[in-house]
Amino acid sequence: MIVVSCSTHQKPNSLNQSSENQSTRSECSYNEQAYYDGNVDYYSSLDSGTGDTLPRTVKSVLEFLYPMQVENKVPIVLIADMPDWPHDIHLDSSMGKKYIDAYSDYLNTKGFKWSNYKISLSRDARIIHEETVDSIFSAPCQKGWDIFMRRYNKSMGYCNVSKIGFSNDSVIAIVSLECSYGELGGGEKVFILKNEYDKWKIIRKSMDWVS
């Protein structure tokens, strides 16, 4: 299961925790039942969005990117209701107008939410809301990932996905993807893609952080 979040919350505090914080966590106690109930199917409360059908071009980019980020044995994709903030991207003037148009579309996030679409991918796709992710990682004792993995034990983590920007002819696409896989795993990449013969290929990618 992929958990794809598009929230704007800060990275889980556990990603950058120090050995001192780990020691503090081991000495801490919290009310586990307030965050996890073994009788609850947490996946059942997640839907696939209630809006329009996912545009073909958007679907094709998501299907292209996910196998590179998440193992095939993970069967479900969870996408949250708010996009990751777009990132500044350096585009060479020689790259041409199509790249500029795609970047402008990538930056135009007004009114965009993944839940505005009905997400249908080759893997089961669900929406996980920003407030759900925030509430998990606000748990005391830095227990966020413990709680997350117990609730969504078929998942290896989650990804924040930006709005996908396209050129006017949908040949060029720009998207940022921030994935977190646990306490010390994750990274963020920005992709510039080009569609040739109905298949996407990576023109450029940059990594903002990795742990």
VOGU-3710 file (C-alpha; in Angstrom, 3 decimals, decimal comma):
1> mivvscsthq> 0,000/0,000/0,000  1,243/3,451/-0,866  0,026/6,240/1,341  0,182/9,355/-0,764  -0,429/12,523/1,175  -0,666/15,943/-0,350  -0,745/17,841/2,923  1,232/20,951/3,696  2,138/19,863/7,217  5,739/19,849/8,354
11> kpnslnqsse> 7,791/16,701/7,910  7,227/14,214/10,759  9,432/15,152/13,669  10,814/11,614/13,728  12,574/12,113/10,411  15,187/14,357/11,956  15,176/13,209/15,533  18,457/13,110/17,400  19,737/10,355/19,660  18,760/12,562/22,569
21> nqstrsecsy> 15,152/12,621/21,321  15,193/8,853/20,922  16,255/8,517/24,563  13,484/10,875/25,626  10,942/8,878/23,636  11,944/5,620/25,305  11,253/7,180/28,714  7,940/8,711/27,664  4,452/7,285/28,124  1,198/8,092/26,341
31> neqayydgnv> -2,371/6,860/26,032  -2,108/4,468/23,090  -5,865/3,866/22,951  -6,388/7,524/22,116  -4,559/6,960/18,820  -5,031/3,309/17,920  -7,915/0,875/18,329  -7,235/-2,654/17,104  -10,947/-3,165/16,410  -11,087/-0,296/13,908
41> dyyssldsgt> -10,438/-0,787/10,187  -8,770/2,540/9,478  -8,709/1,941/5,732  -12,494/1,662/5,586  -12,837/5,332/6,517  -10,772/6,404/3,509  -12,487/6,994/0,164  -11,226/7,485/-3,389  -12,420/11,049/-3,777  -15,850/12,236/-4,767
51> gdtlprtvks> -15,154/14,551/-7,688  -14,629/14,203/-11,407  -12,820/11,294/-13,005  -9,056/11,706/-12,907  -7,885/13,183/-16,252  -6,060/10,685/-18,427  -2,851/12,737/-18,502  -2,771/13,076/-14,707  -3,442/9,370/-14,245  -0,661/8,451/-16,664
61> vleflypmqv> 1,905/10,547/-14,741  0,909/9,010/-11,405  1,085/5,505/-12,855  4,541/6,298/-14,245  5,968/7,686/-11,000  4,646/5,347/-8,313  6,517/2,184/-9,354  9,776/4,132/-9,017  8,920/5,260/-5,488  7,098/2,292/-3,969
71> enkvpivlia> 7,551/-1,452/-4,201  5,090/-3,323/-6,398  3,995/-5,502/-3,489  2,363/-2,443/-1,922  -1,228/-2,636/-3,234  -2,979/0,578/-2,179  -2,315/4,251/-2,882  -3,603/6,833/-0,384  -3,722/10,427/-1,592  -4,486/13,349/0,710
81> dmpdwphdih> -6,682/16,339/0,098  -4,107/19,121/-0,256  -1,140/19,413/-2,620  2,448/19,847/-1,582  3,650/23,415/-2,076  5,277/23,836/-5,498  9,024/24,308/-5,629  11,173/26,779/-7,501  12,617/25,117/-10,576  15,424/26,470/-12,707
91> ldssmgkkyi> 14,484/26,197/-16,370  17,005/26,970/-19,068  15,740/29,481/-21,604  16,775/27,014/-24,285  14,203/24,494/-23,056  11,431/26,367/-24,793  7,900/27,613/-24,234  6,352/24,224/-23,483  8,442/23,903/-20,323  7,552/27,446/-19,238
101> daysdylntk> 3,858/26,732/-19,789  4,083/23,508/-17,753  5,855/25,319/-14,927  3,192/28,058/-14,879  0,499/25,394/-14,639  2,462/23,613/-11,885  2,517/26,841/-9,846  -1,204/27,515/-10,335  -2,530/25,551/-7,345  -5,541/27,778/-6,593
111> gfkwsnykis> -8,513/25,593/-5,726  -6,628/22,365/-6,381  -7,272/19,341/-4,190  -6,813/15,679/-4,987  -10,198/14,957/-3,436  -11,756/16,991/-6,265  -11,155/13,905/-8,396  -12,243/10,308/-8,317  -8,872/8,572/-8,035  -8,703/5,387/-10,086
121> lsrdariihe> -5,303/3,768/-10,597  -4,002/0,259/-11,242  -3,663/-0,008/-7,460  -6,530/0,701/-5,097  -6,409/4,446/-4,382  -7,800/6,259/-1,319  -7,791/9,781/0,118  -6,103/10,445/3,462  -6,829/13,895/4,810  -4,301/16,383/6,073
131> etvdsifsap> -5,859/16,576/9,505  -5,536/12,792/9,882  -1,813/12,866/9,118  -1,313/15,894/11,380  -3,147/14,266/14,284  -1,021/11,113/14,027  2,285/12,966/14,038  1,206/15,284/16,846  1,083/12,297/19,207  3,335/12,619/22,276
141> cqkgwdifmr> 6,546/10,675/22,804  7,352/10,884/19,075  5,099/7,904/18,457  3,828/9,184/15,102  5,343/6,508/12,907  4,438/3,748/15,375  0,808/4,838/15,216  0,858/5,375/11,461  2,227/1,903/10,716  -0,180/0,227/13,119
151> rynksmgycn> -3,152/1,972/11,524  -1,952/1,482/7,962  0,116/-1,675/8,301  -0,163/-2,467/4,587  1,630/0,748/3,783  5,326/1,527/3,604  4,705/5,247/4,126  3,138/8,145/2,306  3,959/10,767/-0,305  3,054/14,422/-0,667
161> vskigfsnds> 2,260/15,021/-4,323  2,072/18,445/-5,925  -0,361/19,487/-8,580  0,953/18,174/-11,885  1,662/21,013/-14,297  1,270/20,390/-18,032  2,211/22,236/-21,181  -0,718/23,264/-23,369  -0,313/20,146/-25,507  0,271/17,865/-22,458
171> viaivslecs> 3,668/16,779/-23,793  5,638/18,267/-20,859  4,754/17,645/-17,189  6,264/18,945/-13,949  5,536/17,422/-10,532  7,129/17,254/-7,090  6,940/14,166/-4,923  7,905/14,005/-1,244  7,880/10,517/0,241  8,380/9,414/3,845
181> ygelgggekv> 8,855/5,737/4,623  9,464/5,718/8,367  11,567/7,324/11,040  14,735/7,590/8,976  13,598/7,064/5,401  12,343/9,437/2,765  13,170/12,032/0,182  11,795/14,725/-2,053  12,176/14,970/-5,824  11,008/17,319/-8,543
191> filkneydkw> 10,470/15,699/-11,946  10,342/17,251/-15,394  8,787/14,710/-17,757  8,227/14,464/-21,492  5,679/12,306/-23,273  7,010/10,540/-26,350  4,915/8,000/-28,243  2,406/7,979/-25,386  5,060/7,115/-22,797  6,599/9,385/-20,154
201> kiirksmdwv> 10,331/9,726/-19,717  12,329/11,758/-17,221  14,005/14,830/-18,685  15,321/16,125/-15,377  14,913/15,359/-11,694  16,309/17,055/-8,608  16,418/15,855/-5,015  15,770/18,443/-2,302  16,413/16,177/0,684  16,950/12,567/1,563
211> s> 17,290/10,717/4,868
//
